Amino acid sequence: MEAAIRVTGSLIPSVPVVAGADVRFPLSAGEQVELTVEFAHDLCAPVSAGMPVGWATWLLNGEKVAEVELICGVSADENIC
């Protein structure tokens, strides 16, 4: 999964978002999961790597099978002029 979240107040317009932990679950042949990503809000600099920003949820037949916190992959300093 590749995702990014917008950052205001920084020269870096967005930062990558990564899963805070590995997620694994077994699937039977033919089963497919649906991934939903939810961000709490846009970010305002400064932003620290590892800062929680949302959740990724996997659904199988409409039921949640896994969920993981999403965190900033890098820091973004405040734009100081």
C-alpha positions as CSV (number, residue, x, y, z in Angstrom):
1,M,0.0,0.0,0.0
2,E,1.4,3.4,-1.0
3,A,-0.3,6.5,0.5
4,A,0.6,10.1,1.3
5,I,-1.1,12.8,3.4
6,R,-1.0,16.5,2.7
7,V,1.1,18.8,5.0
8,T,0.5,22.5,5.2
9,G,3.0,25.0,6.5
10,S,6.0,23.1,5.1
11,L,8.1,23.1,1.9
12,I,7.2,19.4,1.7
13,P,3.7,19.3,0.4
14,S,3.0,15.7,1.5
15,V,4.6,12.9,3.5
16,P,4.3,9.1,2.9
17,V,2.1,7.1,5.2
18,V,3.1,3.6,6.3
19,A,1.5,0.9,8.4
20,G,2.5,1.0,12.0
21,A,2.8,-2.8,12.1
22,D,2.7,-5.8,9.7
23,V,-0.7,-7.2,8.9
24,R,-1.2,-10.8,7.8
25,F,-4.3,-13.1,7.7
26,P,-5.1,-16.3,5.8
27,L,-7.4,-16.3,2.8
28,S,-9.1,-19.2,1.2
29,A,-8.9,-19.7,-2.6
30,G,-10.9,-17.1,-4.3
31,E,-11.4,-14.8,-1.3
32,Q,-10.6,-11.1,-1.7
33,V,-10.4,-8.4,0.9
34,E,-11.4,-4.8,0.6
35,L,-9.0,-2.1,2.0
36,T,-10.2,1.2,3.3
37,V,-7.9,4.0,4.5
38,E,-9.1,6.7,6.8
39,F,-7.1,9.8,7.7
40,A,-8.0,11.8,10.8
41,H,-7.2,15.1,9.2
42,D,-4.7,17.0,7.1
43,L,-1.5,17.8,8.9
44,C,0.1,21.1,9.7
45,A,3.9,21.3,10.0
46,P,6.0,20.4,11.9
47,V,5.3,16.7,11.5
48,S,7.4,13.9,13.0
49,A,8.1,10.5,11.5
50,G,6.0,7.9,13.4
51,M,3.2,10.3,14.2
52,P,-0.2,8.6,14.0
53,V,-2.4,9.9,11.2
54,G,-5.2,7.3,10.6
55,W,-6.2,3.7,10.1
56,A,-6.2,1.0,7.4
57,T,-8.9,-1.5,7.7
58,W,-9.3,-4.8,5.7
59,L,-12.8,-6.2,5.2
60,L,-13.8,-9.7,4.1
61,N,-17.5,-10.1,3.1
62,G,-18.2,-6.8,4.8
63,E,-16.6,-7.8,8.1
64,K,-13.4,-6.4,9.6
65,V,-10.6,-8.9,9.5
66,A,-7.7,-6.6,10.3
67,E,-6.9,-3.0,11.2
68,V,-3.6,-1.2,11.7
69,E,-2.7,2.4,12.7
70,L,-1.1,4.5,9.9
71,I,1.9,6.7,10.7
72,C,4.0,9.3,9.0
73,G,6.9,7.7,7.2
74,V,9.1,10.9,7.4
75,S,9.3,14.2,9.2
76,A,8.4,17.6,7.6
77,D,9.8,20.7,9.2
78,E,7.8,23.9,9.5
79,N,8.5,26.5,6.7
80,I,10.3,29.3,8.5
81,C,11.0,32.4,6.4
